[in-house]
Amino acid sequence: MAGTNRSELELTEILRRILAERGRLSVPVSDVTDDADLYLAGMTSQSSAAVMLALEDTFEFEFPERMMRREVFESIAAMRGAVTELLGEVDAVSQP
């Protein structure tokens, strides 16, 4: 599922689906704004790892060590930025 031909809306929908499945939030993901702190919404370090693995499987990339920080998974907007960046790197490597 690699590729940057995704709109911000599509990425947000995918992120929200993964958060609903793996984030273990204490509130419905539909009640969380894109900039809200997911850790305040109930996400733990363990569930953020599950979210990260689901993102890697979905988008067919690996998060580099430099992105293994709480801030990257703190909000939907932050994750969307990281995913967009990594998809761009995947596309740059895969082009002839």
C-alpha positions in Angstrom: 0.0 0.0 0.0 3.0 2.2 -0.4 2.7 5.5 -2.3 2.1 9.2 -1.7 -1.0 9.4 -3.9 -3.2 9.7 -0.9 -5.0 12.7 0.2 -4.7 14.1 3.8 -8.3 13.0 4.3 -7.6 9.4 3.2 -4.6 9.2 5.5 -6.6 10.6 8.4 -9.4 8.0 7.8 -6.8 5.2 7.8 -5.1 6.6 11.0 -8.5 6.9 12.8 -9.4 3.3 11.8 -6.1 2.0 13.1 -6.5 4.0 16.3 -10.0 2.6 16.8 -8.6 -0.9 16.4 -5.3 -0.7 18.2 -5.1 2.6 20.2 -7.2 1.5 23.2 -8.4 5.0 23.7 -10.8 5.8 26.6 -13.0 7.9 24.3 -14.3 7.1 20.8 -11.8 8.1 18.1 -14.5 10.1 16.4 -14.5 12.4 19.5 -10.7 13.1 19.1 -9.6 16.1 17.1 -6.6 15.8 14.8 -4.4 17.8 17.2 -5.6 16.2 20.5 -3.1 14.5 22.7 -3.8 10.8 22.2 -2.0 9.9 25.4 -4.5 12.1 27.3 -7.2 10.2 25.4 -6.0 7.0 26.9 -3.4 5.7 24.6 -0.5 3.9 26.4 3.1 3.2 25.2 2.0 -0.4 24.6 -0.9 0.6 22.4 1.2 3.2 20.6 3.6 0.4 19.7 0.6 -1.6 18.4 -0.5 1.4 16.3 3.0 1.8 15.0 3.2 -1.8 13.9 -0.2 -1.5 12.2 1.0 1.6 10.3 4.1 -0.3 9.2 2.0 -3.2 7.9 -0.6 -0.9 6.2 1.9 1.4 4.5 4.7 -1.2 3.9 7.5 0.8 5.6 9.4 0.8 8.9 9.6 3.7 11.3 13.3 4.7 11.6 14.8 5.0 15.0 14.7 8.8 14.8 10.9 8.6 14.8 10.6 6.3 17.8 9.5 9.2 20.0 6.3 9.9 21.8 5.8 13.1 19.9 5.4 11.2 16.6 2.4 9.3 18.0 1.0 12.0 20.2 -1.7 13.1 17.8 -3.4 12.2 14.6 -1.8 15.2 12.9 1.7 14.2 14.1 1.3 10.6 12.8 -0.1 11.9 9.5 3.0 14.0 9.1 5.3 11.1 9.9 3.5 8.8 7.5 3.5 11.4 4.7 7.3 11.9 5.2 8.0 8.1 5.2 5.8 7.5 2.2 7.8 10.2 0.3 11.0 8.4 1.3 9.7 5.1 0.1 8.6 6.6 -3.3 12.0 8.3 -3.7 13.9 5.0 -3.1 11.6 3.0 -5.4 11.8 5.4 -8.4 14.4 4.5 -11.1 
